[in-house]
Amino acid sequence: MQIPSSIALALSHGANDAQKSMGLITLSLVILGFFPTFHIPIWVIASCAGAIALGTASGGWRIIKTMGTRIYRLRSVHAFCAQTASATVILGAALVGGPVSTTHVVSSSIMGVGAGQRISAVRWGVAKNIMLAWLITIPASAVMAGLSFFLIRMILQP
């Protein structure tokens, strides 16, 4: 059962994360005047799918190792439960157009599976660092977006 749950998680990951990238790229192309309307071309879909596949294949192992061993030592039954829960949440969000972080959903599912087994089985120090990174991500992204905006505005203004 872990193989179908892995396939479902991979499908949901691509469906959710690729939508965000495709939307941003296409929006940029429309704003810059390359496209008259918002229509996602095949090459944008293919490039986003390729980028996600390459990223997962090249750097994903470190994240997978952290998720599978550092938060809570997953066994097959736990991995099945975490993958099924994650795939359901992520695919549900993708179907209604809600952007969610795949990594956030998977890591919280693993914390839930571990806590369901035994609260002390979860390495809460690692979980705390992950949750701290979640809290820092939003304001840090806002600051970077603001700085980028002002930098681009200074460059483009006559």
DSSP file (Angstrom, degrees, kcal/mol; ACC not computed):
  #  RESIDUE AA STRUCTURE BP1 BP2  ACC     N-H-->O    O-->H-N    N-H-->O    O-->H-N    TCO  KAPPA ALPHA  PHI   PSI    X-CA   Y-CA   Z-CA
    1    1 A M     >        0   0    0      0, 0.0     4,-1.8     0, 0.0     5,-0.1   0.000 360.0 360.0 360.0 -18.3    0.0    0.0    0.0
    2    2 A Q  H  >  +     0   0    0      1,-0.2     4,-2.2     2,-0.2     5,-0.2   0.844 360.0  58.1 -70.3 -30.1    3.0    2.3    0.4
    3    3 A I  H  > S+     0   0    0      2,-0.2     4,-2.4     1,-0.2     5,-0.2   0.956 107.9  44.2 -65.7 -49.8    3.6    2.3   -3.4
    4    4 A P  H  > S+     0   0    0      0, 0.0     4,-2.5     0, 0.0    -1,-0.2   0.892 114.2  50.9 -61.5 -35.9    0.1    3.7   -4.3
    5    5 A S  H  X S+     0   0    0     -4,-1.8     4,-2.1     2,-0.2    -2,-0.2   0.873 109.7  50.4 -68.9 -34.0    0.4    6.2   -1.4
    6    6 A S  H  X S+     0   0    0     -4,-2.2     4,-2.5     2,-0.2    -1,-0.2   0.902 110.9  49.1 -66.2 -41.0    3.8    7.3   -2.8
    7    7 A I  H  X S+     0   0    0     -4,-2.4     4,-2.6     2,-0.2    -2,-0.2   0.920 111.1  49.8 -63.7 -43.7    2.4    7.7   -6.2
    8    8 A A  H  X S+     0   0    0     -4,-2.5     4,-2.5     1,-0.2    -2,-0.2   0.894 111.5  48.8 -62.5 -39.7   -0.5    9.7   -4.9
    9    9 A L  H  X S+     0   0    0     -4,-2.1     4,-2.5     2,-0.2    -2,-0.2   0.907 111.3  49.3 -67.4 -41.0    1.9   12.0   -2.9
   10   10 A A  H  X S+     0   0    0     -4,-2.5     4,-2.3     2,-0.2    -2,-0.2   0.915 112.3  48.8 -63.2 -42.4    4.0   12.5   -6.0
   11   11 A L  H  X S+     0   0    0     -4,-2.6     4,-2.7     1,-0.2    -2,-0.2   0.932 113.2  46.2 -61.6 -47.1    1.0   13.3   -8.1
   12   12 A S  H  X S+     0   0    0     -4,-2.5     4,-2.4     2,-0.2     5,-0.3   0.880 110.2  54.4 -66.2 -36.7   -0.3   15.8   -5.5
   13   13 A H  H  X S+     0   0    0     -4,-2.5     4,-2.5     2,-0.2     5,-0.5   0.940 113.1  42.0 -60.8 -48.2    3.2   17.4   -5.2
   14   14 A G  H  X S+     0   0    0     -4,-2.3     4,-1.5     1,-0.2     5,-0.4   0.899 114.4  51.4 -65.9 -41.0    3.4   18.0   -8.9
   15   15 A A  H  X S+     0   0    0     -4,-2.7     4,-0.6    -5,-0.2    -2,-0.2   0.880 119.4  35.5 -65.4 -37.8   -0.3   19.2   -9.1
   16   16 A N  H  X S+     0   0    0     -4,-2.4     4,-1.2    -5,-0.2    -2,-0.2   0.956 122.8  38.5 -82.5 -53.5    0.2   21.7   -6.3
   17   17 A D  H  X S+     0   0    0     -4,-2.5     4,-1.7    -5,-0.3    -3,-0.2   0.861 114.2  53.3 -71.8 -35.5    3.7   23.0   -6.7
   18   18 A A  H  X S+     0   0    0     -4,-1.5     4,-3.0    -5,-0.5     5,-0.3   0.867 102.9  59.3 -67.6 -34.6    3.7   23.1  -10.5
   19   19 A Q  H  X S+     0   0    0     -4,-0.6     4,-2.3    -5,-0.4    -1,-0.2   0.909 105.4  48.8 -59.3 -42.5    0.5   25.2  -10.5
   20   20 A K  H  X S+     0   0    0     -4,-1.2     4,-2.1     2,-0.2    -1,-0.2   0.934 114.7  44.1 -64.6 -45.9    2.2   27.9   -8.4
   21   21 A S  H  X S+     0   0    0     -4,-1.7     4,-2.5     2,-0.2     5,-0.2   0.925 114.0  49.3 -65.7 -45.2    5.3   28.0  -10.7
   22   22 A M  H  X S+     0   0    0     -4,-3.0     4,-2.5     1,-0.2     5,-0.2   0.897 110.9  51.0 -62.0 -40.1    3.3   27.9  -13.9
   23   23 A G  H  X S+     0   0    0     -4,-2.3     4,-2.5    -5,-0.3    -1,-0.2   0.918 111.7  46.3 -63.9 -44.0    1.0   30.7  -12.7
   24   24 A L  H  X S+     0   0    0     -4,-2.1     4,-2.2     2,-0.2    -2,-0.2   0.914 114.2  47.2 -66.1 -42.8    3.9   33.0  -11.8
   25   25 A I  H  X S+     0   0    0     -4,-2.5     4,-2.1     2,-0.2    -2,-0.2   0.940 115.6  44.9 -64.4 -46.4    5.8   32.4  -15.0
   26   26 A T  H  X S+     0   0    0     -4,-2.5     4,-2.1    -5,-0.2    -2,-0.2   0.893 111.5  52.8 -66.6 -39.5    2.7   32.9  -17.2
   27   27 A L  H  X S+     0   0    0     -4,-2.5     4,-2.7    -5,-0.2    -1,-0.2   0.908 109.3  50.3 -60.9 -41.4    1.7   36.0  -15.2
   28   28 A S  H  X S+     0   0    0     -4,-2.2     4,-2.4     1,-0.2     6,-0.2   0.903 109.3  51.0 -62.6 -41.1    5.1   37.4  -15.8
   29   29 A L  H  <>S+     0   0    0     -4,-2.1     5,-2.1     2,-0.2     6,-1.2   0.862 112.4  46.4 -65.5 -35.6    4.8   36.8  -19.5
   30   30 A V  H ><5S+     0   0    0     -4,-2.1     3,-1.1     4,-0.2    -2,-0.2   0.928 113.1  48.6 -71.1 -45.4    1.5   38.5  -19.6
   31   31 A I  H 3<5S+     0   0    0     -4,-2.7    -2,-0.2     1,-0.3    -1,-0.2   0.883 110.4  51.5 -62.3 -38.5    2.7   41.5  -17.6
   32   32 A L  T 3<5S-     0   0    0     -4,-2.4    -1,-0.3    -5,-0.2    -2,-0.2   0.532 118.0-113.3 -78.4  -4.5    5.8   41.9  -19.8
   33   33 A G  T < 5S+     0   0    0     -3,-1.1    -3,-0.2    -4,-0.3    -2,-0.1   0.559  84.1 119.3  88.8   8.6    3.6   41.9  -22.9
   34   34 A F  S   <S+     0   0    0     -5,-2.1    -4,-0.2    -6,-0.2    -5,-0.1   0.810  80.5  34.6 -75.1 -29.1    4.8   38.5  -24.4
   35   35 A F        -     0   0    0     -6,-1.2    -2,-0.3    -9,-0.1    -1,-0.2  -0.981  67.1-151.6-125.1 138.0    1.2   37.1  -24.2
   36   36 A P  S    S+     0   0    0      0, 0.0     2,-0.3     0, 0.0    -1,-0.1   0.805  83.4  25.1 -76.9 -27.7   -2.0   39.1  -24.7
   37   37 A T  S    S-     0   0    0      2,-0.1     2,-1.3     0, 0.0     0, 0.0  -0.860  93.2 -93.0-131.7 166.1   -4.1   36.8  -22.4
   38   38 A F        +     0   0    0     -2,-0.3     2,-0.4     2,-0.1   -11,-0.1  -0.670  64.2 141.3 -83.0  95.8   -3.4   34.5  -19.5
   39   39 A H        -     0   0    0     -2,-1.3    -2,-0.1   -13,-0.1     0, 0.0  -0.984  48.1-132.3-137.1 123.8   -3.0   31.1  -21.2
   40   40 A I        -     0   0    0     -2,-0.4   -17,-0.1     4,-0.0     2,-0.1  -0.662  24.7-142.7 -82.6 114.7   -0.4   28.7  -20.0
   41   41 A P    >>  -     0   0    0      0, 0.0     4,-1.7     0, 0.0     3,-0.8  -0.340  20.0-113.2 -75.6 158.9    1.7   27.3  -22.9
   42   42 A I  H 3> S+     0   0    0      1,-0.2     4,-2.9     2,-0.2     5,-0.2   0.864 114.6  59.1 -58.8 -39.1    2.8   23.7  -23.1
   43   43 A W  H 3> S+     0   0    0      1,-0.2     4,-2.1     2,-0.2    -1,-0.2   0.822 104.7  50.5 -65.3 -28.9    6.5   24.7  -22.8
   44   44 A V  H <> S+     0   0    0     -3,-0.8     4,-2.3     2,-0.2    -1,-0.2   0.910 111.6  47.9 -71.3 -42.3    5.8   26.4  -19.4
   45   45 A I  H  X S+     0   0    0     -4,-1.7     4,-2.4     2,-0.2    -2,-0.2   0.941 114.8  45.8 -60.7 -48.2    4.0   23.2  -18.2
   46   46 A A  H  X S+     0   0    0     -4,-2.9     4,-2.6     1,-0.2    -2,-0.2   0.894 112.8  49.3 -64.8 -40.8    6.9   21.0  -19.4
   47   47 A S  H  X S+     0   0    0     -4,-2.1     4,-2.3    -5,-0.2    -1,-0.2   0.886 112.3  48.0 -68.8 -36.9    9.6   23.2  -17.9
   48   48 A C  H  X S+     0   0    0     -4,-2.3     4,-2.3     2,-0.2     5,-0.2   0.911 113.0  48.0 -68.0 -41.7    7.9   23.4  -14.5
   49   49 A A  H  X S+     0   0    0     -4,-2.4     4,-2.4    -5,-0.2    -2,-0.2   0.921 113.5  48.1 -63.4 -42.8    7.4   19.7  -14.5
   50   50 A G  H  X S+     0   0    0     -4,-2.6     4,-2.9     2,-0.2     5,-0.2   0.896 110.7  50.8 -63.9 -40.6   11.0   19.1  -15.4
   51   51 A A  H  X S+     0   0    0     -4,-2.3     4,-2.6     2,-0.2    -2,-0.2   0.906 111.8  46.9 -64.9 -41.9   12.3   21.6  -12.8
   52   52 A I  H  X S+     0   0    0     -4,-2.3     4,-2.5     2,-0.2     5,-0.2   0.922 114.1  47.8 -66.0 -43.1   10.3   19.9  -10.1
   53   53 A A  H  X S+     0   0    0     -4,-2.4     4,-2.6    -5,-0.2    -2,-0.2   0.933 114.4  46.1 -62.9 -45.7   11.5   16.4  -11.2
   54   54 A L  H  X S+     0   0    0     -4,-2.9     4,-2.6     2,-0.2     5,-0.3   0.918 113.4  49.3 -62.9 -43.9   15.1   17.6  -11.4
   55   55 A G  H  X>S+     0   0    0     -4,-2.6     4,-2.3    -5,-0.2     5,-0.8   0.908 113.7  45.3 -62.6 -43.2   14.9   19.3   -8.0
   56   56 A T  H  X5S+     0   0    0     -4,-2.5     4,-0.8     3,-0.2     5,-0.3   0.910 115.6  47.4 -67.1 -41.5   13.4   16.3   -6.3
   57   57 A A  H  <5S+     0   0    0     -4,-2.6    -2,-0.2    -5,-0.2    -1,-0.2   0.866 122.0  34.1 -68.6 -35.8   15.8   13.9   -7.9
   58   58 A S  H  <5S+     0   0    0     -4,-2.6    -2,-0.2    -5,-0.2    -3,-0.2   0.925 137.0  12.8 -89.4 -46.8   18.9   16.0   -7.1
   59   59 A G  H >X5S+     0   0    0     -4,-2.3     4,-0.9    -5,-0.3     3,-0.6   0.484 104.0  87.0-110.0  -4.0   18.2   17.7   -3.8
   60   60 A G  H 3X<S+     0   0    0     -4,-0.8     4,-3.1    -5,-0.8     5,-0.2   0.760  74.4  70.4 -69.8 -25.3   15.2   15.8   -2.5
   61   61 A W  H 3> S+     0   0    0     -5,-0.3     4,-2.7     1,-0.2    -1,-0.2   0.879  96.9  51.7 -62.8 -37.6   17.1   13.0   -0.9
   62   62 A R  H <> S+     0   0    0     -3,-0.6     4,-2.2     2,-0.2    -1,-0.2   0.920 113.7  44.1 -64.3 -42.7   18.4   15.3    1.9
   63   63 A I  H  X S+     0   0    0     -4,-0.9     4,-2.9     2,-0.2    -2,-0.2   0.917 113.4  51.2 -66.7 -42.9   14.8   16.4    2.6
   64   64 A I  H  X S+     0   0    0     -4,-3.1     4,-2.8     1,-0.2    -2,-0.2   0.906 110.2  49.6 -61.0 -41.9   13.5   12.9    2.4
   65   65 A K  H  X>S+     0   0    0     -4,-2.7     4,-1.8    -5,-0.2     5,-0.8   0.923 112.1  47.9 -63.4 -44.0   16.2   11.7    4.8
   66   66 A T  I  X>S+     0   0    0     -4,-2.2     5,-1.4     1,-0.2     4,-1.2   0.941 115.7  44.8 -60.9 -46.7   15.3   14.5    7.3
   67   67 A M  I  <5S+     0   0    0     -4,-2.9     5,-0.5     1,-0.2    -2,-0.2   0.901 118.1  42.7 -64.4 -41.3   11.6   13.7    7.0
   68   68 A G  I  <5S+     0   0    0     -4,-2.8     6,-2.2    -5,-0.2    -1,-0.2   0.662 132.7  11.3 -84.9 -16.0   12.0   10.0    7.3
   69   69 A T  I  <5S+     0   0    0     -4,-1.8    -3,-0.2     4,-0.2    -2,-0.2   0.673 118.9  53.7-131.1 -33.2   14.5    9.7   10.1
   70   70 A R  I  <<S+     0   0    0     -4,-1.2    56,-0.2    -5,-0.8    -3,-0.2   0.870 114.2  37.1 -83.3 -35.5   15.2   13.0   11.9
   71   71 A I  S   <S-     0   0    0     -5,-1.4    52,-3.2     1,-0.4     2,-0.3   0.944 139.9 -18.1 -77.0 -49.9   11.7   14.0   12.9
   72   72 A Y  S    S-     0   0    0     -5,-0.5     2,-1.1    -6,-0.3    -1,-0.4  -0.957  72.1-108.3-157.4 136.1   10.4   10.5   13.6
   73   73 A R        -     0   0    0     48,-0.4    -4,-0.2    -2,-0.3     2,-0.2  -0.576  44.2-148.7 -74.2 101.4   11.9    7.2   12.6
   74   74 A L        -     0   0    0     -6,-2.2     2,-0.3    -2,-1.1    -1,-0.0  -0.479  14.8-167.4 -76.8 137.9    9.3    6.0   10.0
   75   75 A R     >  -     0   0    0     -2,-0.2     4,-2.9     1,-0.0     3,-0.3  -0.701  44.7 -92.0-107.4 171.7    8.4    2.4    9.4
   76   76 A S  H  > S+     0   0    0     -2,-0.3     4,-2.6     1,-0.2     5,-0.2   0.873 125.8  50.6 -55.1 -42.7    6.4    1.4    6.3
   77   77 A V  H  > S+     0   0    0      1,-0.2     4,-1.9     2,-0.2    -1,-0.2   0.894 113.5  45.9 -65.5 -38.3    3.1    1.6    8.1
   78   78 A H  H  > S+     0   0    0     -3,-0.3     4,-2.8     2,-0.2     5,-0.2   0.908 112.0  51.1 -69.4 -41.2    3.8    5.1    9.4
   79   79 A A  H  X S+     0   0    0     -4,-2.9     4,-2.9     1,-0.2     5,-0.3   0.908 108.7  52.3 -62.0 -41.6    5.1    6.2    6.0
   80   80 A F  H  X S+     0   0    0     -4,-2.6     4,-2.5    -5,-0.3     5,-0.2   0.939 112.2  45.1 -58.9 -47.5    1.9    4.9    4.4
   81   81 A C  H  X S+     0   0    0     -4,-1.9     4,-2.5     2,-0.2     5,-0.2   0.926 115.7  46.0 -63.6 -45.4   -0.3    6.9    6.9
   82   82 A A  H  X S+     0   0    0     -4,-2.8     4,-2.5     1,-0.2    -2,-0.2   0.905 114.9  47.4 -65.7 -41.0    1.8   10.1    6.5
   83   83 A Q  H  X S+     0   0    0     -4,-2.9     4,-3.0    -5,-0.2     5,-0.2   0.906 112.9  48.4 -67.7 -41.2    1.9    9.8    2.7
   84   84 A T  H  X S+     0   0    0     -4,-2.5     4,-2.1    -5,-0.3    -2,-0.2   0.931 114.4  45.4 -65.2 -45.2   -1.8    9.1    2.4
   85   85 A A  H  X S+     0   0    0     -4,-2.5     4,-2.2    -5,-0.2    -2,-0.2   0.928 115.9  47.0 -62.8 -44.6   -2.7   12.0    4.7
   86   86 A S  H  X S+     0   0    0     -4,-2.5     4,-3.0    -5,-0.2     5,-0.3   0.931 111.7  49.8 -63.1 -46.5   -0.3   14.4    3.0
   87   87 A A  H  X S+     0   0    0     -4,-3.0     4,-2.6     1,-0.2     5,-0.3   0.889 110.8  50.8 -60.7 -39.3   -1.5   13.4   -0.5
   88   88 A T  H  X S+     0   0    0     -4,-2.1     4,-2.0    -5,-0.2    -1,-0.2   0.931 114.6  42.1 -64.4 -46.4   -5.1   13.9    0.5
   89   89 A V  H  X S+     0   0    0     -4,-2.2     4,-2.2     2,-0.2    -2,-0.2   0.940 118.8  44.1 -66.5 -47.4   -4.5   17.4    1.9
   90   90 A I  H  X S+     0   0    0     -4,-3.0     4,-2.5     2,-0.2    -2,-0.2   0.927 116.2  45.3 -67.7 -45.4   -2.2   18.5   -0.9
   91   91 A L  H  X S+     0   0    0     -4,-2.6     4,-2.5    -5,-0.3    -1,-0.2   0.894 112.2  52.9 -66.3 -38.5   -4.3   17.2   -3.7
   92   92 A G  H  X S+     0   0    0     -4,-2.0     4,-1.4    -5,-0.3    -1,-0.2   0.918 111.1  46.7 -59.9 -43.1   -7.5   18.6   -2.1
   93   93 A A  H  X>S+     0   0    0     -4,-2.2     5,-3.1     1,-0.2     4,-0.6   0.902 111.8  51.1 -65.2 -40.8   -5.8   22.0   -1.9
   94   94 A A  H ><5S+     0   0    0     -4,-2.5     3,-0.7     1,-0.2    -2,-0.2   0.886 106.9  54.3 -64.3 -38.1   -4.6   21.7   -5.6
   95   95 A L  H 3<5S+     0   0    0     -4,-2.5    -1,-0.2     1,-0.2    -2,-0.2   0.826 114.0  40.1 -67.5 -31.1   -8.1   20.8   -6.7
   96   96 A V  H 3<5S-     0   0    0     -4,-1.4    -1,-0.2    -5,-0.2    -2,-0.2   0.420 118.0-110.6 -97.1   2.0   -9.6   24.0   -5.1
   97   97 A G  T <<5 +     0   0    0     -3,-0.7    -3,-0.2    -4,-0.6    -4,-0.1   0.691  67.5 145.2  81.9  19.5   -6.7   26.1   -6.2
   98   98 A G      < -     0   0    0     -5,-3.1     2,-0.4    -6,-0.2    -1,-0.2  -0.812  45.2-134.9 -94.4 121.4   -5.3   26.7   -2.7
   99   99 A P        +     0   0    0      0, 0.0     2,-0.3     0, 0.0   -82,-0.1  -0.597  32.1 169.1 -76.5 128.1   -1.5   26.9   -2.6
  100  100 A V        -     0   0    0     -2,-0.4     2,-0.6   -10,-0.1     3,-0.1  -0.928  39.2-106.3-130.9 158.9    0.1   24.9    0.3
  101  101 A S     >  -     0   0    0     -2,-0.3     4,-2.4     1,-0.2     5,-0.2  -0.774  19.9-155.1 -87.4 120.0    3.6   23.9    1.0
  102  102 A T  H  > S+     0   0    0     -2,-0.6     4,-2.8     1,-0.2     5,-0.2   0.918  96.1  50.6 -58.6 -44.5    4.2   20.2    0.3
  103  103 A T  H  > S+     0   0    0      1,-0.2     4,-2.5     2,-0.2     5,-0.2   0.889 109.9  49.9 -63.6 -39.8    7.1   20.1    2.8
  104  104 A H  H  > S+     0   0    0      2,-0.2     4,-2.2     1,-0.2    -1,-0.2   0.932 113.4  45.6 -63.3 -45.2    5.0   21.7    5.5
  105  105 A V  H  X S+     0   0    0     -4,-2.4     4,-2.0     2,-0.2    -2,-0.2   0.930 115.4  45.8 -65.6 -45.5    2.1   19.3    5.0
  106  106 A V  H  X S+     0   0    0     -4,-2.8     4,-2.4     2,-0.2    -2,-0.2   0.933 113.5  48.4 -65.4 -45.6    4.4   16.2    4.8
  107  107 A S  H  X S+     0   0    0     -4,-2.5     4,-2.2    -5,-0.2    -1,-0.2   0.897 112.7  47.8 -64.9 -38.4    6.5   17.2    7.9
  108  108 A S  H  X S+     0   0    0     -4,-2.2     4,-2.2    -5,-0.2    -1,-0.2   0.847 110.2  53.3 -70.7 -31.2    3.4   17.9   10.0
  109  109 A S  H  X S+     0   0    0     -4,-2.0     4,-2.5    -5,-0.2    -2,-0.2   0.905 109.2  48.8 -65.2 -40.8    1.9   14.6    8.8
  110  110 A I  H  X S+     0   0    0     -4,-2.4     4,-2.7     2,-0.2    -2,-0.2   0.904 110.2  50.9 -65.9 -40.6    5.0   12.8   10.0
  111  111 A M  H  X S+     0   0    0     -4,-2.2     4,-2.7     1,-0.2    -1,-0.2   0.910 111.4  49.2 -61.0 -40.9    4.8   14.6   13.3
  112  112 A G  H  X S+     0   0    0     -4,-2.2     4,-2.0     2,-0.2    -2,-0.2   0.902 111.1  48.0 -65.0 -41.9    1.2   13.5   13.7
  113  113 A V  H  X S+     0   0    0     -4,-2.5     4,-1.5     2,-0.2    -2,-0.2   0.923 114.4  47.1 -64.3 -44.0    2.0    9.9   12.8
  114  114 A G  H  X S+     0   0    0     -4,-2.7     4,-2.7     1,-0.2     7,-0.3   0.921 112.7  48.0 -64.2 -43.5    4.9    9.9   15.3
  115  115 A A  H  < S+     0   0    0     -4,-2.7     4,-0.3     1,-0.2    -1,-0.2   0.834 107.7  57.0 -66.4 -31.7    2.8   11.6   18.0
  116  116 A G  H  < S+     0   0    0     -4,-2.0    -1,-0.2    -5,-0.2    -2,-0.2   0.841 110.4  44.0 -66.5 -32.6    0.0    9.0   17.4
  117  117 A Q  H  < S-     0   0    0     -4,-1.5     2,-0.2     1,-0.3    -2,-0.2   0.952 142.6 -31.5 -72.9 -52.3    2.5    6.3   18.1
  118  118 A R    >X  -     0   0    0     -4,-2.7     3,-1.9    -5,-0.1     4,-0.6  -0.817  50.6-133.2-169.9 126.9    4.0    7.9   21.2
  119  119 A I  G >4 S+     0   0    0      1,-0.3     3,-1.1    -4,-0.3    -1,-0.1   0.878 108.9  52.4 -54.4 -41.9    4.4   11.6   21.9
  120  120 A S  G 34 S+     0   0    0      1,-0.2    -1,-0.3    -5,-0.1     4,-0.1   0.583  93.0  74.9 -74.4  -8.1    8.0   11.1   23.1
  121  121 A A  G <4 S+     0   0    0     -3,-1.9   -48,-0.4    -7,-0.3     2,-0.3   0.753  79.4  84.8 -75.0 -23.5    8.8    9.3   19.8
  122  122 A V  S << S-     0   0    0     -3,-1.1     2,-1.5    -4,-0.6   -50,-0.2  -0.619  84.8-128.9 -79.0 134.5    8.9   12.6   17.9
  123  123 A R    >>  -     0   0    0    -52,-3.2     4,-2.2    -2,-0.3     3,-0.5  -0.689  28.4-174.5 -83.0  92.2   12.2   14.5   18.1
  124  124 A W  H 3> S+     0   0    0     -2,-1.5     4,-2.6     1,-0.2    -1,-0.2   0.718  75.8  63.5 -69.0 -22.2   10.6   17.7   19.1
  125  125 A G  H 3> S+     0   0    0      2,-0.2     4,-1.8     1,-0.2    -1,-0.2   0.929 108.6  41.3 -65.0 -44.2   13.9   19.6   18.9
  126  126 A V  H <> S+     0   0    0     -3,-0.5     4,-2.1   -56,-0.2    -2,-0.2   0.916 115.4  51.2 -66.6 -43.5   14.1   18.9   15.2
  127  127 A A  H  X S+     0   0    0     -4,-2.2     4,-2.7     1,-0.2    -2,-0.2   0.889 107.7  53.4 -61.1 -39.1   10.3   19.7   14.9
  128  128 A K  H  X S+     0   0    0     -4,-2.6     4,-2.4     1,-0.2    -1,-0.2   0.912 108.1  49.6 -62.7 -42.5   10.8   23.0   16.7
  129  129 A N  H  X S+     0   0    0     -4,-1.8     4,-2.0     2,-0.2    -1,-0.2   0.895 111.8  48.9 -63.1 -39.4   13.6   24.0   14.2
  130  130 A I  H  X S+     0   0    0     -4,-2.1     4,-1.9     2,-0.2    -2,-0.2   0.931 112.4  47.1 -65.3 -45.9   11.3   23.1   11.3
  131  131 A M  H  X S+     0   0    0     -4,-2.7     4,-2.0     1,-0.2    -2,-0.2   0.856 109.5  54.1 -66.3 -34.3    8.4   25.1   12.8
  132  132 A L  H  X S+     0   0    0     -4,-2.4     4,-2.1     2,-0.2    -1,-0.2   0.904 107.1  51.3 -63.7 -41.0   10.7   28.1   13.5
  133  133 A A  H  X S+     0   0    0     -4,-2.0     4,-2.0     1,-0.2    -2,-0.2   0.879 107.2  54.2 -62.6 -37.1   11.7   28.0    9.9
  134  134 A W  H  X S+     0   0    0     -4,-1.9     4,-1.0     1,-0.2    -2,-0.2   0.927 109.6  47.0 -60.8 -44.7    8.0   28.0    8.9
  135  135 A L  H  < S+     0   0    0     -4,-2.0    -2,-0.2     1,-0.2    -1,-0.2   0.854 113.9  47.0 -67.5 -34.7    7.4   31.1   11.0
  136  136 A I  H  X S+     0   0    0     -4,-2.1     4,-2.3     1,-0.2     5,-0.3   0.812 100.0  70.1 -75.7 -30.2   10.4   32.9    9.6
  137  137 A T  H  X S+     0   0    0     -4,-2.0     4,-2.5     1,-0.2     5,-0.2   0.889  95.8  50.0 -57.4 -46.1    9.6   32.1    6.0
  138  138 A I  H  X S+     0   0    0     -4,-1.0     4,-2.1     2,-0.2    -1,-0.2   0.956 115.8  38.2 -66.7 -53.0    6.5   34.3    5.7
  139  139 A P  H  > S+     0   0    0      0, 0.0     4,-2.4     0, 0.0    -1,-0.2   0.888 116.9  52.9 -66.6 -34.2    8.0   37.6    7.0
  140  140 A A  H  X S+     0   0    0     -4,-2.3     4,-2.4     2,-0.2    -2,-0.2   0.903 109.7  48.9 -65.1 -39.4   11.3   36.9    5.3
  141  141 A S  H  X S+     0   0    0     -4,-2.5     4,-2.5    -5,-0.3    -1,-0.2   0.897 110.6  50.8 -64.8 -40.3    9.5   36.4    2.0
  142  142 A A  H  X S+     0   0    0     -4,-2.1     4,-2.4     2,-0.2    -2,-0.2   0.914 111.0  47.9 -64.4 -42.3    7.6   39.6    2.5
  143  143 A V  H  X S+     0   0    0     -4,-2.4     4,-2.7     2,-0.2    -2,-0.2   0.929 113.1  47.7 -64.0 -45.3   10.8   41.6    3.2
  144  144 A M  H  X S+     0   0    0     -4,-2.4     4,-2.6     1,-0.2    -2,-0.2   0.895 111.7  50.6 -63.7 -39.9   12.5   40.1    0.1
  145  145 A A  H  X S+     0   0    0     -4,-2.5     4,-2.5     2,-0.2    -1,-0.2   0.922 111.9  47.6 -63.7 -43.2    9.5   40.8   -2.1
  146  146 A G  H  X S+     0   0    0     -4,-2.4     4,-2.5     2,-0.2     5,-0.2   0.925 112.8  47.6 -63.6 -45.2    9.4   44.4   -0.9
  147  147 A L  H  X S+     0   0    0     -4,-2.7     4,-2.3     1,-0.2    -2,-0.2   0.907 112.6  49.7 -62.0 -41.8   13.1   44.9   -1.4
  148  148 A S  H  X S+     0   0    0     -4,-2.6     4,-2.8    -5,-0.2     5,-0.3   0.914 110.0  51.6 -62.4 -43.1   12.9   43.3   -4.9
  149  149 A F  H  X S+     0   0    0     -4,-2.5     4,-2.7     1,-0.2    -2,-0.2   0.948 112.5  44.1 -58.7 -50.7   10.0   45.6   -5.8
  150  150 A F  H  X S+     0   0    0     -4,-2.5     4,-2.2     2,-0.2    -1,-0.2   0.866 113.9  51.0 -66.3 -35.3   11.8   48.8   -4.7
  151  151 A L  H  X S+     0   0    0     -4,-2.3     4,-1.9    -5,-0.2    -2,-0.2   0.938 113.5  43.8 -66.0 -47.1   15.0   47.7   -6.5
  152  152 A I  H  X S+     0   0    0     -4,-2.8     4,-2.6     1,-0.2     5,-0.2   0.891 112.6  53.6 -64.6 -39.6   13.1   46.9   -9.8
  153  153 A R  H  X S+     0   0    0     -4,-2.7     4,-1.8    -5,-0.3    -1,-0.2   0.901 109.0  48.5 -62.5 -41.4   11.2   50.2   -9.4
  154  154 A M  H  < S+     0   0    0     -4,-2.2    -1,-0.2     1,-0.2    -2,-0.2   0.878 114.2  46.7 -65.4 -37.1   14.5   52.2   -9.0
  155  155 A I  H  < S+     0   0    0     -4,-1.9    -2,-0.2     1,-0.2    -1,-0.2   0.903 117.2  41.4 -70.6 -42.5   15.9   50.5  -12.1
  156  156 A L  H  < S+     0   0    0     -4,-2.6    -2,-0.2    -5,-0.1    -1,-0.2   0.686  92.8  93.5 -84.8 -19.5   12.9   50.9  -14.3
  157  157 A Q     <        0   0    0     -4,-1.8    -4,-0.0    -5,-0.2     0, 0.0  -0.542 360.0 360.0 -75.9 139.2   11.9   54.4  -13.4
  158  158 A P              0   0    0      0, 0.0    -1,-0.1     0, 0.0    -4,-0.1   0.509 360.0 360.0 -71.5 360.0   13.4   57.1  -15.7
